[in-house]
Amino acid sequence: MQRDVSERSGVTGQVVDLRGSRRFLCAIVPVALLTQVFTSSADAQGLEESKPPALVHAAGGFQARQLTSAPAIDGREWIAVEVISGDVSTTVQAKDRTFSLAFREAGADTGDFERYRVYLLRGRNAPARIDNVFTGWVYVTPDSHYVFTEPLYALDVRQWKQYPLFDALGIQNYTSIEAVSRDGRRLFVSRSDCALDCRDQRREYYELTLPR
């Protein structure tokens, strides 16, 4: 891992190993309120930003099927993953080193736990915001092709398109990415109706297949 932070992003600090982060569940925050707060904050800071990814209201080739139970996550067919839940000192570098993700303060009340603005930094380009009104976690697929943020946005880094899978596939908050298949083509996702302390809550399980 190497530090790869654009000075224009205004973020410096530790670089996080994608294998050393912790899981985090996501929580729902009123989108209209957070959008209004962020707009004021961004205008006040005068950040130079690249164009954000195009938001495509479709499944974009992603497919999901609901499972009756959780699969065995034993390193054979399914390998446990760790999503990143950082802070403003956190930078995550993609495994193929083509981009980095930098966390910035939300500048607003974001609900049950801390959420952040997240920027993608690539080459000499200005940072591009990818979080869609704050996120508490980020997951980058092993091939660095897709970046997932809460509640379940999928960013195709190569095509620069972002898909709200929570809407397109009906997998609503609160979601958690738990594992990746050995071939890297599928993700195991769980969800429940609560964000924290969910021991007595029923969980739903999904297998999410990535586009070819």
PyMOL commands that set and color helices and strands:
alter all, ss='L'
color gray80, all
select helices_A, chain A and resi 7-9+31-45+165-168
alter helices_A, ss='H'
color red, helices_A
select strands_A, chain A and resi 14-16+54-55+63-67+78-80+90-93+100-105+116-121+128-129+138-140+146-149+153-156+161-164+175-181+186-191+204-209
alter strands_A, ss='S'
color yellow, strands_A
deselect
rebuild
show_as cartoon
